[in-house]
C-alpha cells in the first residue's frame, strides 16, 4: 500500500511540474489602456500577465492591482502573422476580451461570449461583432 501511495505522489508531482513548466513557457504580458471584461469580471486598465494554467484555461492577472481571473478558452484557428495579440470586442465604452493569439504557442484561444457581452450587443443593436480593438503582447 505504501508503494502505491509513493508512486501516486511521484506521478502527481511529475504532472504538476510539467503543467507549471508549460504554463511558464506560454506566459505573455500586455499593457491594456482601458477597463475590460473577462466573463463576468470587470478588470481595470494596466499591465497584465496572461498564462496557460491548464489545457484551455488561462490566468489573466495584474499583480499591481491584485487582480486575477481564470477563464476557460476554446481552441480557435491557427494564428496568422508573427505577433501575439489580445483581441477585444467593444460596444460603446465596454470592452470584452475575445481572443488570445499566440504564435509562440501556435494557438489562437477564443473566449466564449458571456451573458454580459450578449447584453451589450443587444443594447447596441448589433447582431454581428464588427468593432474590435487589438493590443500587442510583449
N, C-alpha and C positions, 0 to 999 in steps of 0.2 A: 504494500500500500504506500509506503514511504517513497519507493522508487517511482510510482506513477505520479505522485504529487510533485516530486522533484522534476520529472520530465515535463509535466504540465507547466510548472513555473518557468522552466527554461524556455519552453516554446512561447509562452506568453511574453517573456522578456525579449525574446528574439523578434517577435512580430511587432511589439510596441516600439522597439528600437528602429526597425525598418520603417515603420509608419512615421516616426519622428524624423528620420533622415530624409524620407521622400518629401515630407512637408517642408523641410528647410530648403530643399532644392527648388521648390516651386514658389516660395515666398517672394512677393514683389511689393514695391511701395509706390504710392501716388499721392500727390497733393491735390485735394479736391476743394475748389474755391467756393462751394455752395453747400447748403444743408441738403441732405438726400435721404431717401427711404430705402431700407432693405427689409422686405417682408412687411412687418407692421411696426418697425422701429425707425424713428426719425433720428438721423445721425448728424452731428454738427460738422461744419466745414473743417478741414485740417489735413494733417499728414496721416495717411492710413497705410497699414500693412495688411496685405491680403495673402493668406497662406492656406494651402490644402491641409486639412487635418485628418481626412479620411476620404475614401473614394466618394466623389460627388458631394463633399461637404467642405465648405471654406469658412475660414475665420476672417472677419474684417474688423480690424482693431486700430484704435487711436490711443496710444499709451499716454500722451499728454493730457487727454481729456477723460481717461479711464473708461473708455467705451469699447465693448467687444460684442459682436453679433456673429452667431453661427447661422449659415444658410445652406439649404440643400440646393444643389445645382443639377442641371441636366446637360448631358454632352451635346454640343452643337456641331456646326460644320467645322471642317478643318480651317485653321486660321489662314488668312491671306496676308501677305506682306511680312515684313521682318520686325515690326514694332509691336510691343504689347500695349494694350489699352483697355480702359474701362468704358463701357457704353451705357449712357443714361437716357431713358425716355423722359421727356419733360412735357408737362401740361401746365401752362401758366407759369407760376413760380415754384411748382413742385417737381422734384427730380427723383426718379426711381432707377436704381441700379438694374440694368437689364442683362449685360453680358460682361464676361471677363475673357479677354482674348490674350492668350499667352503662346507666342511662337516657341519660346524656350521649352514649354511642356508639350508643344504641338497639340494644343487643345483650345477650343472655344467652349466656355461654360455658360449656359443660359440660366437665368433665374426665372422661376415660374412667376407669372403675373399675379400679384396679390389682390385681395379684395379692395384695398385702398387704391391701388393703381386702376383697377376697373372702374371704381367710383370716380376717380379723377378723369378718366377717359370719357365717361358718361357725362360728367359735368361740363367738360369742354366740348361735348358733342362730336367726338372723334370716334369713328369706328375702326380706323387703322392708325397705327403709330406712325407718324411722319416727322415728328420733331425729336431729334436725338442730339446729344452732346457727347463728345469723346474726350477723355482725359488720358494722356500718355502715362505709361508705367515707367518707373525708374529702374 
